Amino acid sequence: MNTSLGRASLDEPRVIECHFWAPSQNSADQLAMALQAKGFVKLTVNPTEQDRWNVEVAITQSVNRTVSVGFTSDLVETAAMFDGRFDGWGTRL
């Protein structure tokens, strides 16, 4: 199986940014702290105009690890612990 796109290796560690929504500042702060305990770096915790909070964190790992079911399930479950929602991830290839 080819695990690269052009020159970008999907096995190479890179900064992965993950995005979450939370219903309150308290929930957002608790979610950010729980994610930091898992090795993420907090980028932002900000209110939005829609009465919810945006939480953005980053971790350095491979794209292959990031697309795994286990990784995604863990983020969904962690967000749910604080009434939040995992909204996806992004990186530069």
Secondary structure, DSSP 8 states (H G I E B T S, - for coil): ---EETTEETTS-EEEEEEEEESSHHHHHHHHHHHHHTT-EEEEEEE-TTS-EEEEEEEEE-HHHHTSHHHHHHHHHHHHHTT-EEEEEE---
